Amino acid sequence: MDQFWNHCVEALRKEIPAQQIKLWIEPLTVVEFDEDTASLSMAAPNRFKLDWVLNNYGGRFNELATEFFGCDMAIQWQVAAKQASPLVAPPPASAKNNSEAATQGAPKVAAVKRDEIAATVYERSRLNRDLCFSNFVSGRANQLARAAAEQVASNPGVSYNPLFLYGGVGLGKTHLIHSIGNRLLEQNPNTQIRYIHAEQYVSDVVKAYQKKAFEEFKRSYYSLDLLLIDDIQFFGGKSRTQEEFFYAFEQLIAAKKQIIITSDTYPKDIQGMDDRLISRFNSGLTVAIEPPELEMRVAILLKKAEQQKIMFSEDVAFFVAKHMRSNIRELEGALRRIMAFASFHNKPVTMDLVREALRDMISVHHGQVSVESIQKTVADYYKIKVADMFSKRRQAQIVLPRQVAMYLAKELTEKSYVEIGELFGGRDHTTVLHAVNKISELRNQSSELNHALHVLDQTLKG
Ligand SMILES: Nc1ncnc2c1ncn2[C@@H]1O[C@H](COP(=O)(O)OP(=O)(O)OP(=O)(O)O)[C@@H](O)[C@H]1O
């Protein structure tokens, strides 16, 4: 536990000014760690500090715990008993007692019963209360997904079941599904909800198998009102897990209980997934979340800066958003780095400071994409030969990838139409122009092509 705590403090020191670490983070206590249930108990010295840490860093602690333990950890927050010693894990033998003291001993805790119940509910559901609709920024890239999520939150088990959300990494799938869970909990804290990452589900199946405890495992899923299962592509190739999930799926859908699934790709493209599950995934509503466009990235940065009370001008936000294009997690990383840099140098967030703070990140993104890498990546994606990028073959299954590659070459490099034409087997610049126009038009009509372009874009930018 000491190592976990050091991991948290080290990471947070890079993100939060020193005086905030002293004020808010250092007084926290790790009370208990339970490997079997993958849960941690952490405590703050009073209700005020507890709320502040939860609102501002609750999600971050979850990320740090996931990073450190390699699986999703449920963190239960509580007001500490007076005797809890800061920053040290209690010895295992006394851990249980300590935690009981923390919840039973202090009179303050009894006075805030509703919050206590809420904490138990959050622990049970594994929901992160920081991820809600109110801090989810909407834009063209996610408006369909958000609308579907809101609809499901108003009519669980009725409108779209399952709701299947897919999109590249760090685009807000997890945030959105937690928002649904949190909305339902606000309406009725007794709703039986479980958020689970697919990897955790796989590991639970393995444990149930080892302990011969399948009945209990099944019961714990069959009694849910809402099941949120994240990154289901991790089920690929795991037939026992898929079988178990299939039964849970059938049971819950038949009982009109809501299932929400996320994945990095649309159902039929998940490798190693049983066809009957793929067809079940398609039986509700499948919606994509796309990478955010520039204006939305700016809006996200401004919102996150405002939440953290950082002065951030629009010019600076535009500068950051222009350079951080692949996903929202990356934007958050840039913002944390800027904060840390400003606090370390004790300077305001100006354009010069941001350029300096993000120097490495920006240079990594610049000049990395070459026409050759685009040709190779697109050829791999469409399973054609790289040589076909230069060839004169005109079959549809080759022409489309070639045009996609030309389009991406224009989007992602500084090359002119003439130069791109030359790099595609000496073609005329009008051929490139035609390809670029055609793909721009087609992507507005075909969500499949649009998705392929986003995947390629993310792959190319690493
Ligand atoms: N529209 C949004 N508004 C505000 N914050 C967002 C939005 N989308 C994503 N985020 C934030 O970006 C980070 C990454 O989002 P999230 O974890 O939900 O991505 P994901 O699509 O589930 O990624 P992965 O596939 O890697 O699990 C989170 O901190 C989340 O709160």
The ligand as an SDF file (V2000), in Angstrom:
LIG
                    3D

 31 33  0  0  0  0  0  0  0  0999 V2000
  -17.0200   15.1890  -23.9790 N   0  0  0  0  0  0  0  0  0  0  0  0
  -16.2220   15.2330  -22.9080 C   0  0  0  0  0  0  0  0  0  0  0  0
  -16.3080   16.2600  -22.0520 N   0  0  0  0  0  0  0  0  0  0  0  0
  -15.4810   16.3190  -20.9710 C   0  0  0  0  0  0  0  0  0  0  0  0
  -14.5400   15.3960  -20.6910 N   0  0  0  0  0  0  0  0  0  0  0  0
  -14.4330   14.3550  -21.5040 C   0  0  0  0  0  0  0  0  0  0  0  0
  -15.2670   14.2120  -22.6510 C   0  0  0  0  0  0  0  0  0  0  0  0
  -14.9330   13.0760  -23.2970 N   0  0  0  0  0  0  0  0  0  0  0  0
  -13.9270   12.5260  -22.5920 C   0  0  0  0  0  0  0  0  0  0  0  0
  -13.6380   13.2880  -21.5260 N   0  0  0  0  0  0  0  0  0  0  0  0
  -12.5760   13.0110  -20.5300 C   0  0  0  0  0  0  0  0  0  0  0  0
  -11.4790   12.4580  -21.2390 O   0  0  0  0  0  0  0  0  0  0  0  0
  -10.8910   11.3870  -20.4980 C   0  0  0  0  0  0  0  0  0  0  0  0
  -10.9310   10.1180  -21.3370 C   0  0  0  0  0  0  0  0  0  0  0  0
  -12.2900    9.7480  -21.5250 O   0  0  0  0  0  0  0  0  0  0  0  0
  -12.8160    8.2490  -21.3410 P   0  0  0  0  0  0  0  0  0  0  0  0
  -11.9860    7.5360  -20.3200 O   0  0  0  0  0  0  0  0  0  0  0  0
  -14.2710    8.3130  -21.1140 O   0  0  0  0  0  0  0  0  0  0  0  0
  -12.4580    7.6900  -22.7730 O   0  0  0  0  0  0  0  0  0  0  0  0
  -12.7620    6.2700  -23.4140 P   0  0  0  0  0  0  0  0  0  0  0  0
  -13.3680    6.5480  -24.7250 O   0  0  0  0  0  0  0  0  0  0  0  0
  -13.5180    5.4190  -22.4690 O   0  0  0  0  0  0  0  0  0  0  0  0
  -11.3040    5.6990  -23.6270 O   0  0  0  0  0  0  0  0  0  0  0  0
  -10.7340    4.1750  -23.5280 P   0  0  0  0  0  0  0  0  0  0  0  0
  -11.2130    3.4890  -24.7470 O   0  0  0  0  0  0  0  0  0  0  0  0
   -9.2670    4.3900  -23.4950 O   0  0  0  0  0  0  0  0  0  0  0  0
  -11.2660    3.5740  -22.2650 O   0  0  0  0  0  0  0  0  0  0  0  0
  -11.6980   11.2750  -19.2200 C   0  0  0  0  0  0  0  0  0  0  0  0
  -11.0210   11.9600  -18.1900 O   0  0  0  0  0  0  0  0  0  0  0  0
  -13.0090   11.9530  -19.5470 C   0  0  0  0  0  0  0  0  0  0  0  0
  -13.6140   12.5340  -18.3980 O   0  0  0  0  0  0  0  0  0  0  0  0
  1  2  1  0
  2  3  1  0
  2  7  2  0
  3  4  2  0
  4  5  1  0
  5  6  2  0
  6  7  1  0
  6 10  1  0
  7  8  1  0
  8  9  2  0
  9 10  1  0
 10 11  1  0
 11 12  1  0
 11 30  1  0
 12 13  1  0
 13 14  1  0
 13 28  1  0
 14 15  1  0
 15 16  1  0
 16 17  2  0
 16 18  1  0
 16 19  1  0
 19 20  1  0
 20 21  2  0
 20 22  1  0
 20 23  1  0
 23 24  1  0
 24 25  2  0
 24 26  1  0
 24 27  1  0
 28 29  1  0
 28 30  1  0
 30 31  1  0
M  END
$$$$
